[in-house]
Amino acid sequence: MADVSFFVGILGNVISILVFASPIGTFRRIVKTKSTESFKVLPYITTLLSTSLWTFYGLLKPGGLLVVTVNGVGTVLQAIYIILFLINAPNDTRAKAKMAKLVVLGLQSNSLYLT
């Protein structure tokens, strides 16, 4: 019989995936109106950094399946959100978001290099 902590981990993953999916309504609105309005991209970029680093950690950790699955899903969702945001953002916002993405990629590269 599986450990109780594994079932609690599964429940935590389901809840976390629902949290990662919570901006779907916002992005439906962005796509429908073809405008980002006053929404900011920075929270999605920082969440992408966080989830991708946790996914990397889960890949390195023995028995890190639960960490990899939830954060892998979060990474994919955040990347989709950022792509949709950039498609519908005004030009000046796109430039700022691309710079922030470069910073995130630099941080990720450094963490990979250091491990």
C-alpha positions as CSV (number, residue, x, y, z in Angstrom):
1,M,0.0,0.0,0.0
2,A,1.3,3.4,-0.9
3,D,2.4,5.8,1.7
4,V,0.0,8.4,3.1
5,S,2.4,11.2,2.2
6,F,2.2,10.1,-1.5
7,F,-1.5,10.6,-1.5
8,V,-1.2,14.0,0.2
9,G,1.4,14.8,-2.4
10,I,-1.1,13.9,-5.2
11,L,-3.7,16.1,-3.6
12,G,-1.2,18.9,-3.3
13,N,-0.3,18.5,-7.0
14,V,-4.0,18.7,-8.1
15,I,-4.5,21.8,-6.0
16,S,-1.3,23.4,-7.4
17,I,-2.3,22.6,-11.0
18,L,-5.6,24.3,-10.4
19,V,-3.8,27.4,-9.1
20,F,-1.6,27.4,-12.2
21,A,-4.8,27.1,-14.3
22,S,-6.5,30.0,-12.6
23,P,-5.4,32.7,-15.1
24,I,-7.2,30.8,-18.0
25,G,-10.2,33.2,-17.7
26,T,-7.9,36.2,-17.9
27,F,-6.2,34.9,-21.0
28,R,-9.5,34.1,-22.7
29,R,-10.4,37.7,-22.2
30,I,-7.0,38.9,-23.5
31,V,-7.4,36.7,-26.6
32,K,-11.0,37.7,-27.2
33,T,-10.3,41.5,-26.9
34,K,-6.9,41.2,-28.5
35,S,-5.6,43.5,-25.7
36,T,-3.6,43.0,-22.6
37,E,-5.4,46.0,-21.0
38,S,-3.7,46.8,-17.7
39,F,-2.4,43.3,-17.1
40,K,1.3,42.8,-16.3
41,V,3.5,40.0,-17.7
42,L,6.0,40.0,-14.8
43,P,4.1,37.6,-12.5
44,Y,3.9,35.0,-15.3
45,I,7.6,35.4,-16.1
46,T,8.6,35.0,-12.5
47,T,6.3,32.0,-12.1
48,L,7.9,30.5,-15.2
49,L,11.3,30.9,-13.6
50,S,10.1,29.4,-10.4
51,T,8.4,26.4,-11.9
52,S,11.2,25.6,-14.4
53,L,13.8,25.7,-11.5
54,W,11.6,23.4,-9.4
55,T,11.2,21.1,-12.4
56,F,15.0,21.0,-12.8
57,Y,15.3,20.2,-9.0
58,G,12.8,17.4,-9.3
59,L,14.7,15.9,-12.1
60,L,17.9,15.9,-10.0
61,K,16.2,14.6,-6.8
62,P,15.7,10.9,-6.5
63,G,12.0,10.2,-6.1
64,G,11.1,13.7,-7.4
65,L,8.2,12.6,-9.6
66,L,5.6,14.7,-7.8
67,V,7.8,17.8,-8.0
68,V,8.5,17.2,-11.7
69,T,4.9,16.6,-12.7
70,V,3.3,19.6,-11.0
71,N,6.0,22.1,-11.9
72,G,6.3,20.7,-15.4
73,V,2.6,21.4,-15.9
74,G,3.1,24.8,-14.4
75,T,6.0,25.6,-16.7
76,V,4.0,24.6,-19.8
77,L,1.0,26.7,-18.7
78,Q,3.2,29.7,-17.8
79,A,4.9,29.6,-21.2
80,I,1.6,29.5,-23.0
81,Y,0.4,32.5,-20.9
82,I,3.5,34.4,-21.8
83,I,3.2,33.6,-25.5
84,L,-0.5,34.7,-25.6
85,F,0.4,37.8,-23.7
86,L,3.2,38.8,-26.1
87,I,1.0,38.1,-29.1
88,N,-1.6,40.5,-27.8
89,A,0.6,43.1,-26.1
90,P,1.4,46.6,-27.5
91,N,4.9,47.0,-28.9
92,D,6.5,48.8,-25.9
93,T,5.2,46.1,-23.5
94,R,6.6,43.4,-25.8
95,A,10.0,44.9,-25.7
96,K,10.0,45.1,-21.8
97,A,8.7,41.5,-21.6
98,K,11.4,40.2,-24.0
99,M,14.0,41.8,-21.8
100,A,12.5,40.2,-18.7
101,K,12.5,36.9,-20.5
102,L,16.2,37.3,-21.3
103,V,16.9,37.9,-17.6
104,V,15.0,34.7,-16.7
105,L,16.8,32.7,-19.3
106,G,20.1,34.0,-17.9
107,L,19.2,33.0,-14.3
108,Q,18.1,29.6,-15.5
109,S,21.4,29.2,-17.4
110,N,23.4,30.2,-14.4
111,S,21.6,27.7,-12.2
112,L,22.2,24.9,-14.7
113,Y,25.8,25.9,-15.0
114,L,26.3,25.9,-11.2
115,T,24.9,22.4,-10.8
